[in-house]
């Protein structure tokens, strides 16, 4: 499982350089989708409001800190080292809402 995660992380990191000043969906598609679309490594699946409710209840500042510091299998920066706080917040909002 670790090999899969590491391979996925390295693959996703190769896409993060092109993310700049984009909306939440664009950040998700380039940096978050691999883990959050499938729930790999325990990541809450995107657009499943029930999976995100307890996280969102903690507040955006708490979620942003988790992304920036890393949490569980998610590396610091959430696989988007070039994303601004606003871009990360938009990605969180995008994933937390039903599509």
Secondary structure in CASP SS format (residue, H / E / C, confidence):
PFRMAT SS
TARGET T0000
AUTHOR 0000-0000-0000
METHOD secondary structure of the structure
MODEL  1
X C 1.00
X H 1.00
X H 1.00
X H 1.00
X H 1.00
X H 1.00
X H 1.00
X H 1.00
X H 1.00
X H 1.00
X H 1.00
X H 1.00
X H 1.00
X H 1.00
X H 1.00
X H 1.00
X C 1.00
X C 1.00
X C 1.00
X C 1.00
X C 1.00
X C 1.00
X C 1.00
X H 1.00
X H 1.00
X H 1.00
X H 1.00
X H 1.00
X H 1.00
X H 1.00
X H 1.00
X H 1.00
X H 1.00
X H 1.00
X H 1.00
X H 1.00
X C 1.00
X C 1.00
X C 1.00
X H 1.00
X H 1.00
X H 1.00
X C 1.00
X C 1.00
X C 1.00
X C 1.00
X C 1.00
X C 1.00
X H 1.00
X H 1.00
X H 1.00
X H 1.00
X H 1.00
X H 1.00
X H 1.00
X H 1.00
X H 1.00
X C 1.00
X C 1.00
X H 1.00
X H 1.00
X H 1.00
X H 1.00
X H 1.00
X H 1.00
X H 1.00
X H 1.00
X H 1.00
X H 1.00
X C 1.00
X E 1.00
X C 1.00
X C 1.00
X E 1.00
X C 1.00
X H 1.00
X H 1.00
X H 1.00
X H 1.00
X C 1.00
X C 1.00
X C 1.00
X C 1.00
X C 1.00
X H 1.00
X H 1.00
X H 1.00
X H 1.00
X H 1.00
X H 1.00
X H 1.00
X H 1.00
X H 1.00
X H 1.00
X H 1.00
X H 1.00
X C 1.00
X C 1.00
X C 1.00
END
